[in-house]
Amino acid sequence: MIESSEEKNITVNRKARHEYFIHQTYEAGISLLGTEVKALRQNKANLTDSYAMIENGEVWLHNSNISVYDQGNINNHEPLRKRKLLLKKNEIRKLSRAVKEKGNTLIPLRFYFKGNKVKVELAVASGKKKYDRREEIAKKDAQREMNRKFK
């Protein structure tokens, strides 16, 4: 059976690319409950202010909000629970070395379906200062002006 590698975005953390320098990205699986997957199929997720931490050799996603599934019963999931990310041991070692460097953190960039599996794009990032953000906005404005003049 051929698996389709088509990726369908569920949610994207737009704030992350604005507030952080992205150094490296990883694709991770995520351990979910059934009602969480159904809620994700309805695009009921939010990655704003979420982050990942390495605890006891495992990577955990904190503060990611997957809303309660509407048709769920009393066994519905808790929206803000921490979720385990599924990575290989050598990837976790690389991530832990990268996070130990001063100023680096792990942030999720997006949730997406790859085939019928839910994946998380995880990034090693460092925070931008206010002047870095202003500089980036100024560059984008200058580029926009150049494009307008050439049209």
N, C-alpha and C positions, 0 to 999 in steps of 0.2 A: 504494500500500500504506500503510495507516494504522499508525503506530508506537504501541505502547502506552507511556504514560509512567508506568506503575506502578513504584513504587520498592519494592525488597525489600532490607532491611538485611542485610549480611553480618556486619559487626562494628561495634560502637560503642565509642568511647573514653570511658568513663564518668568516668575519672579526670580528664580534661581539664576538664570543667565544674566539678569540685570544686576544682581547683587553679589555674584561670585565669579572668579576666574575659574574656568573648568580646565583641569589639567589632564584628566584621564577618565574614560567611561568604561563601565562594565555592564554586562547583561546578567541579571540574576532572576532566578525563579522565585516565587513567593508561596509560602504555605498559607492557604486560605480555607475558610469554611464554605459550605455550599451556598449559603445565603449571601455571602460576600461576593462570590462569583456572579450570582444572579443580579446583585446590585451593580456590579461593574458592567455587566451587559447593558444595563440601563444608564450607563455613564454617570453613576452617582458616587463620584470620588473627588477628593481634594487633596493635593500634595503641598499646599502652601504651609510653610512653617514646619514641615516634616524633615526628619534627619535620620541617619542610621548610625548605630553604635556597634562596636565589637565587644561582646561579653562572653567570656569563657570559650573562646574559639568559635563562636557563632555570631553571625551578623543579624541584628534586629532592627526593624523599621519602627520608629516612634512617631507619634502625632499625625499619622496619615489617616484621614477621615474617609471611611467607606460608609456611606449612609445606610440606615436600616432598610432592608428589603421590604417593600410595601405589602406583598402577599405572604410574608413570613408569619410564623406563629410565635409561641412563647420561647421557642428555641432559637430565636433570631440572635445575631451576633452583636457584640458591643462595638460601636462605631470607631472609637479611638484606641482600641487595644493594640498592643505591640505585636508585630508580625515577623515571623522568622523568614529571612532571605536565604535562598538556597544557592550556595556557591561552592566551588571546589576548594580544597584545603590550601593549595598553592596561591589561589586568588585571594583567599582570606589573609594569608601571610603577607602578600604584596600590599593589600589594603591596610593592614595594621602597621606596616612599616611606613606607608605614606601618611597615615593619620598621626603617627608619632612625631612627624616633622612639624615644626612650629607653624600654627595658623591654618593647617589643613583640616578639613572635615568631610564627612560623607553625606551627600544629599541626593535624593531621588529626583531625576529629571522628568520621568514620565512613566505611566502605566500603559501597557499595550498588550494586545492579543497577538501571539505568534502562533498561527494555526489555531488551536483551541486552548492553548496554555496562556496563562497570564504571566507577563514578564515585567520586570522593573529595570529601567535604565538608571544605574547608580553612578555617581560621579565623585571623584576626588577633587575637591575645590578649596579655594582660599578666598576669604572675603575681600571685596573691593572697598576702598576708602571712598569718601564723598567726592574727592577731586578726581579719582579714576572714573567714576560714573559720569561726572560733568564732562570730562575729556571725551569719553565715548559718545555722549549725546552730541557734543560739538562736532565730532568727526562725521557722525551720521547726517547732521544738518548740512555740513559742507558738501558731503557727497550728494545729498538730495538736490542742493542748489546747482551743482555741476551737471547733474542729470537733466534738470529743468532747462539749463542754458543750451545744452547740446540738442534737445528736442526741438 
